[in-house]
């Protein structure tokens, strides 16, 4: 079986050899190198398993903003970690391993939500269901797609741990980095569970939505990756505390922007159908603010509309637009935008008062703006 094109090594120029000249590209190449070796092991087990692994590898390398590795890298640099040399190469491998946890989270999240597309392509469970149908295999195509997605998500999580432990970090540094790594894995699963629990128990409060954002987004996307990098570099407690505060606030703001895009984003840009968060029944802060405002103003029509669209898998464009209009009219969009602005401000204050090493402090400030003021 030939090596698929997305695993082929990419040419490296003199400029590309400097990690910070193209950090996302360096992360992708590091992942490609690692996954090429793991695919060879899979091929030795069974050709059919290697074919399934190709789906996972294509998913990991085929897109994504590499946000978590980027924050991990700049956490490392903020604590004085070097930009070049063997230690930097080991840190790049650690940072890249976060993309495998992200792959696990996305594959399983799409399955839980019943999503059809991710990054403009069929989700992993839909892809395997289509493969089942195309090849005329026995049994249920949906059950096969579900099983394949669960197993490949688990595989990505296992390989993330393998990649971390084989990255080449000194034992004492790795022991420090494992503290936030372990916390992050538990927190993201806790957040995912609460996100699943919210719709079934009908919790519509802003407090519940924010707690999910703190666990599922802030911790996992910004705060813990920053801590992992900083701990590996041997950061002091003052720097760690500043990075935690910055990471928590920017992580929540990042998720709130994501929530707005989930309802108001352009499908051509986001890669997901318009209003997909509504179809999936997500109790985001945007929705919680809408419910709260509707109750305060006695707007029973808006309440009925929002409750009717949430979780409606057959939701059409017309009703998506009605929901958008209601959320704007109720002030929910403005409330979320204000919260994003406030969180970005407090995060910047924590960052500027920390005395972190340059250029990391400036790059983290730039990243804060980039992840909270975006269209995808």
C-alpha positions as CSV (number, residue, x, y, z in Angstrom):
1,X,0.0,0.0,0.0
2,X,1.6,3.3,-1.0
3,X,2.1,6.1,1.5
4,X,-0.7,8.6,1.0
5,X,0.3,12.1,-0.3
6,X,-0.5,13.9,2.9
7,X,2.2,11.9,4.7
8,X,4.9,12.8,2.2
9,X,7.8,14.8,3.6
10,X,7.6,18.5,2.8
11,X,10.7,20.4,1.5
12,X,12.3,22.5,4.2
13,X,14.0,25.8,3.3
14,X,16.5,27.8,5.3
15,X,13.7,30.0,6.6
16,X,11.5,27.1,7.4
17,X,14.2,25.6,9.7
18,X,13.4,28.4,12.2
19,X,10.3,27.2,14.1
20,X,8.8,30.6,14.7
21,X,9.0,31.5,11.0
22,X,6.1,29.1,10.3
23,X,5.0,27.5,13.6
24,X,1.8,25.9,12.1
25,X,3.8,24.5,9.2
26,X,6.4,23.1,11.6
27,X,3.7,21.5,13.7
28,X,2.2,19.9,10.7
29,X,5.6,18.5,9.5
30,X,6.4,17.2,13.0
31,X,3.0,15.4,13.0
32,X,3.5,14.0,9.5
33,X,6.9,12.6,10.6
34,X,5.5,11.0,13.7
35,X,2.3,9.7,12.0
36,X,4.4,8.2,9.1
37,X,6.1,5.9,11.6
38,X,2.9,5.0,13.4
39,X,1.2,4.2,10.0
40,X,4.0,1.9,9.2
41,X,3.4,0.0,12.5
42,X,-0.3,-0.1,11.6
43,X,0.4,-1.5,8.2
44,X,2.5,-4.3,9.8
45,X,-0.6,-5.2,11.9
46,X,-3.1,-5.3,9.1
47,X,-3.6,-3.5,5.8
48,X,-7.3,-2.8,6.6
49,X,-6.3,-1.2,9.9
50,X,-3.7,1.0,8.0
51,X,-6.4,2.1,5.7
52,X,-8.5,3.2,8.7
53,X,-5.5,5.0,10.1
54,X,-5.1,6.9,6.8
55,X,-8.5,8.5,7.6
56,X,-7.3,9.7,11.0
57,X,-4.0,10.9,9.6
58,X,-5.7,12.8,6.8
59,X,-8.0,14.4,9.4
60,X,-5.1,15.5,11.6
61,X,-3.0,16.9,8.7
62,X,-5.8,18.1,6.5
63,X,-6.7,21.3,8.4
64,X,-7.0,23.1,11.7
65,X,-5.5,26.3,13.0
66,X,-2.9,24.6,15.4
67,X,-4.0,26.9,18.2
68,X,-3.1,24.6,21.1
69,X,0.4,23.9,19.9
70,X,0.9,27.6,19.3
71,X,0.0,28.5,22.8
72,X,2.1,25.7,24.2
73,X,5.1,26.9,22.2
74,X,4.7,30.5,23.4
75,X,4.2,29.4,27.0
76,X,7.6,27.7,26.6
77,X,9.2,30.8,25.2
78,X,7.5,33.0,27.8
79,X,9.3,31.1,30.5
80,X,12.7,31.4,28.8
81,X,12.7,28.2,26.7
82,X,15.1,28.3,23.7
83,X,13.8,28.8,20.1
84,X,16.4,26.5,18.6
85,X,18.4,23.4,19.5
86,X,17.5,19.9,20.9
87,X,15.3,21.3,23.7
88,X,13.3,23.4,21.2
89,X,12.9,20.3,18.9
90,X,11.6,18.3,21.9
91,X,9.2,21.1,22.8
92,X,7.9,21.2,19.2
93,X,7.1,17.5,19.5
94,X,5.3,18.0,22.8
95,X,3.3,20.9,21.3
96,X,2.4,19.0,18.2
97,X,1.1,16.1,20.3
98,X,-1.8,18.4,21.4
99,X,-3.2,18.2,17.9
100,X,-3.8,14.4,18.5
101,X,-5.8,15.2,21.6
102,X,-7.7,17.7,19.5
103,X,-8.3,15.1,16.8
104,X,-9.8,12.8,19.4
105,X,-12.0,15.6,20.8
106,X,-13.3,16.6,17.4
107,X,-13.9,13.1,16.1
108,X,-15.9,12.2,19.2
109,X,-17.6,15.6,19.4
110,X,-18.9,15.3,15.9
111,X,-20.2,11.8,16.7
112,X,-21.9,13.0,19.9
113,X,-23.5,16.0,18.0
114,X,-24.4,13.9,14.9
115,X,-22.5,16.4,12.7
116,X,-22.3,15.8,9.0
117,X,-19.3,18.0,8.1
118,X,-16.1,19.2,9.6
119,X,-13.8,21.7,7.8
120,X,-16.1,21.4,4.7
121,X,-15.7,17.6,4.5
122,X,-17.7,14.6,5.8
123,X,-17.1,13.9,9.5
124,X,-15.2,10.7,10.3
125,X,-18.2,8.7,11.3
126,X,-20.1,9.8,8.1
127,X,-17.0,9.0,6.0
128,X,-16.9,5.4,7.4
129,X,-20.6,5.0,7.0
130,X,-20.3,6.0,3.4
131,X,-17.4,3.5,2.9
132,X,-19.6,0.8,4.4
133,X,-22.4,1.5,1.9
134,X,-20.1,1.9,-1.1
135,X,-18.5,-1.5,-0.5
136,X,-21.7,-3.3,0.2
137,X,-20.7,-4.6,3.6
138,X,-23.0,-6.4,6.0
139,X,-24.9,-4.7,8.8
140,X,-25.7,-1.1,9.6
141,X,-23.6,1.5,8.0
142,X,-24.3,4.0,10.8
143,X,-23.2,1.6,13.5
144,X,-20.0,0.8,11.6
145,X,-19.3,4.6,11.2
146,X,-19.9,5.1,14.9
147,X,-17.6,2.3,15.9
148,X,-14.8,3.4,13.6
149,X,-15.0,7.0,14.9
150,X,-14.9,5.9,18.5
151,X,-11.9,3.7,17.9
152,X,-10.0,6.2,15.8
153,X,-10.6,8.9,18.4
154,X,-9.3,6.6,21.1
155,X,-6.3,5.8,18.9
156,X,-5.5,9.6,18.5
157,X,-5.6,10.0,22.3
158,X,-3.3,7.1,22.9
159,X,-0.9,8.3,20.3
160,X,-0.9,11.8,21.9
161,X,0.4,10.3,25.1
162,X,2.9,8.2,23.2
163,X,4.2,11.3,21.3
164,X,4.5,13.3,24.5
165,X,6.5,10.7,26.4
166,X,8.8,10.0,23.4
167,X,9.4,13.7,22.6
168,X,12.8,13.8,24.3
169,X,12.2,16.0,27.3
170,X,14.4,15.5,30.4
171,X,12.5,13.4,33.0
172,X,12.3,16.3,35.5
173,X,10.9,18.6,32.9
174,X,8.4,16.0,31.7
175,X,7.2,15.4,35.3
176,X,6.4,19.1,35.6
177,X,4.6,19.2,32.2
178,X,2.5,16.1,33.1
179,X,0.7,18.1,35.8
180,X,-1.2,20.4,33.5
181,X,-1.4,17.7,30.8
182,X,-3.3,15.3,33.1
183,X,-5.5,18.1,34.4
184,X,-6.3,19.2,30.8
185,X,-7.4,15.7,29.7
186,X,-9.8,15.3,32.6
187,X,-11.2,18.9,32.3
188,X,-12.0,18.6,28.6
189,X,-13.9,15.4,29.2
190,X,-15.7,16.9,32.2
191,X,-16.7,19.9,30.0
192,X,-17.8,17.5,27.2
193,X,-20.0,15.6,29.7
194,X,-21.6,18.8,31.0
195,X,-22.2,19.9,27.4
196,X,-24.0,16.7,26.8
197,X,-25.9,16.9,30.1
198,X,-27.1,20.4,29.7
199,X,-29.7,19.8,26.9
200,X,-31.2,16.7,28.5
201,X,-31.8,18.4,31.9
202,X,-32.8,21.7,30.2
203,X,-30.2,23.9,32.0
204,X,-30.5,27.3,30.3
205,X,-28.5,29.5,32.7
206,X,-25.5,31.6,31.7
207,X,-23.6,30.1,34.7
208,X,-23.9,26.6,33.3
209,X,-22.8,27.7,29.8
210,X,-19.8,29.6,31.2
211,X,-18.7,26.6,33.3
212,X,-18.7,24.4,30.2
213,X,-16.6,27.1,28.4
214,X,-14.1,27.1,31.2
215,X,-13.6,23.4,31.2
216,X,-14.1,22.4,27.6
217,X,-12.6,25.5,25.9
218,X,-10.5,27.7,28.2
219,X,-8.6,25.0,30.0
220,X,-8.1,22.8,27.0
221,X,-7.5,25.4,24.3
222,X,-5.3,28.1,25.9
223,X,-4.7,27.8,29.7
224,X,-3.3,24.2,30.0
225,X,-1.3,24.4,26.7
226,X,0.3,27.6,28.0
227,X,1.0,25.9,31.3
228,X,2.5,22.8,29.7
229,X,5.0,24.9,27.7
230,X,5.8,27.1,30.7
231,X,6.2,24.1,33.1
232,X,8.5,22.3,30.7
233,X,10.7,25.4,30.5
234,X,10.8,25.7,34.4
235,X,8.6,28.7,34.9
236,X,8.3,30.2,38.4
237,X,4.9,30.4,40.1
238,X,4.4,34.1,39.4
239,X,4.7,33.5,35.6
240,X,2.6,30.4,35.8
241,X,-0.2,32.3,37.7
242,X,-0.2,35.1,35.1
243,X,-0.4,32.6,32.2
244,X,-3.2,30.8,33.9
245,X,-5.3,34.0,34.3
246,X,-4.5,35.1,30.8
247,X,-5.3,31.6,29.4
248,X,-8.6,31.2,31.2
249,X,-10.0,34.6,30.1
250,X,-8.7,34.3,26.5
251,X,-9.9,30.7,26.3
252,X,-13.4,31.6,27.3
253,X,-13.4,34.6,24.9
254,X,-12.2,32.2,22.2
255,X,-15.2,29.9,22.8
256,X,-17.7,32.8,22.9
257,X,-16.5,33.9,19.5
258,X,-16.9,30.3,18.3
259,X,-20.4,30.3,19.7
260,X,-21.3,33.4,17.7
261,X,-19.8,31.9,14.6
262,X,-21.8,28.7,15.2
263,X,-25.0,30.7,14.6
264,X,-23.9,33.7,12.5
265,X,-20.8,32.4,10.7
266,X,-20.5,32.0,6.9
267,X,-20.5,28.3,6.0
268,X,-18.1,29.1,3.2
269,X,-15.6,30.3,5.8
270,X,-16.4,28.1,8.8
271,X,-16.8,24.8,6.9
272,X,-20.0,24.0,8.8
273,X,-23.6,24.5,7.8
274,X,-25.3,27.7,8.9
275,X,-26.9,27.4,12.3
276,X,-25.4,24.0,13.0
277,X,-25.0,24.8,16.7
278,X,-28.8,25.3,16.9
279,X,-29.4,21.9,15.2
280,X,-27.1,20.3,17.7
281,X,-29.0,21.9,20.6
282,X,-25.9,23.5,22.2
283,X,-26.7,25.6,25.3
284,X,-24.1,28.2,24.7
285,X,-23.8,31.5,26.5
286,X,-25.4,33.2,23.4
287,X,-28.5,31.0,23.8
288,X,-28.5,31.4,27.6
289,X,-28.4,35.2,27.3
290,X,-31.3,34.9,24.8
291,X,-33.4,32.8,27.1
292,X,-32.7,35.1,30.1
293,X,-33.6,38.3,28.2
294,X,-36.7,36.7,26.8
295,X,-37.9,35.8,30.3
296,X,-37.0,39.2,31.7
297,X,-39.0,40.9,29.0
298,X,-41.9,38.4,29.0
299,X,-41.2,37.6,25.3
300,X,-43.0,34.2,25.1
301,X,-42.8,34.2,21.4
302,X,-39.0,34.4,21.4
303,X,-38.8,31.7,24.1
304,X,-40.9,29.4,22.1
305,X,-38.9,30.1,19.0
306,X,-35.5,29.4,20.6
307,X,-36.7,26.3,22.4
308,X,-38.2,25.1,19.1
309,X,-35.0,25.5,17.0
310,X,-32.6,24.0,19.6
311,X,-31.9,20.4,18.8
312,X,-34.1,20.4,15.6
313,X,-32.0,18.3,13.2
314,X,-34.3,19.4,10.3
315,X,-33.9,23.1,11.0
316,X,-34.1,25.1,7.7
317,X,-32.5,28.4,6.7
318,X,-35.7,30.4,7.3
319,X,-36.0,29.4,10.9
320,X,-32.2,29.8,11.4
321,X,-32.7,33.4,10.3
322,X,-35.6,33.9,12.6
323,X,-33.5,32.7,15.5
324,X,-30.7,35.0,14.5
325,X,-33.1,38.0,14.4
326,X,-34.5,37.0,17.8
327,X,-31.0,36.8,19.4
328,X,-30.1,40.2,18.0
329,X,-33.4,41.7,19.2
330,X,-33.0,40.3,22.7
331,X,-29.6,41.7,23.1
332,X,-27.9,38.3,23.4
333,X,-25.4,39.0,20.7
334,X,-24.4,42.4,22.2
335,X,-24.1,40.7,25.7
336,X,-21.7,38.1,24.3
337,X,-19.7,40.7,22.4
338,X,-19.3,42.7,25.6
339,X,-18.2,39.6,27.5
340,X,-15.5,38.9,24.9
341,X,-14.3,42.5,25.1
342,X,-14.1,42.4,28.9
343,X,-12.3,39.0,29.0
344,X,-9.8,40.1,26.4
345,X,-9.1,43.2,28.5
346,X,-8.6,41.3,31.8
347,X,-6.4,38.8,30.0
348,X,-4.2,41.5,28.5
349,X,-3.9,43.1,32.0
350,X,-2.6,39.8,33.4
351,X,-0.2,39.4,30.6
352,X,1.3,42.9,30.7
353,X,1.9,42.7,34.5
354,X,3.7,39.4,34.4
355,X,7.1,40.5,33.1
356,X,7.3,37.6,30.6
357,X,10.2,37.1,28.2
358,X,10.1,38.7,24.8
359,X,9.2,38.0,22.0
360,X,6.7,35.7,23.7
361,X,4.8,38.4,25.6
362,X,4.1,40.4,22.4
363,X,3.2,37.3,20.5
364,X,0.7,36.2,23.1
365,X,-0.9,39.6,23.0
366,X,-1.2,39.2,19.2
367,X,-2.6,35.7,19.6
368,X,-5.2,37.0,22.1
369,X,-6.6,39.4,19.4
370,X,-6.3,36.8,16.7
371,X,-8.4,34.1,18.5
372,X,-11.1,36.5,19.7
373,X,-11.6,38.6,16.6
374,X,-12.0,36.1,13.8
375,X,-14.4,34.8,11.2
376,X,-13.7,31.1,11.4
